[in-house]
Amino acid sequence: MALTKLTTYQNNTLSFTALLQDSAGTAINITGATLVVTVYNGSTIVETETITSHTTPLSGISTCTFTYTETALWPDALLGYELQWTLASGSRYSFTGNIEVIKDKYWQT
């Protein structure tokens, strides 16, 4: 699974859909799976979300959402992110990508 570079502004909700497929492009059933999404800046973890309730598990689809209160604390930088799936069978799949965080110059604390 190739991960798309995501872009968000600080203080905005970031939501994206993840699809787990095998090498032939067939969806992998994620019923009972855990998806951990970790956002990091270098070696520092910025945010982690654990997802166990999936959008369409039989089709390998899950949705991750970081709230505006979470992204408000993210630095304006190019951050990394990792998706780590652990299936009910114990099989694991990991993928990495980037999130560009842009300073929201109109947001005031």
Protein Blocks (a to p, Z undefined) as FASTA:
>chain_A
ZZddddddehiacddddddddfkopacdfehiacdddddehjacfbdcddfbdfblmnop
acddddfklmmmpccdddddddddddfkopacdddddddddddfkbcZZ
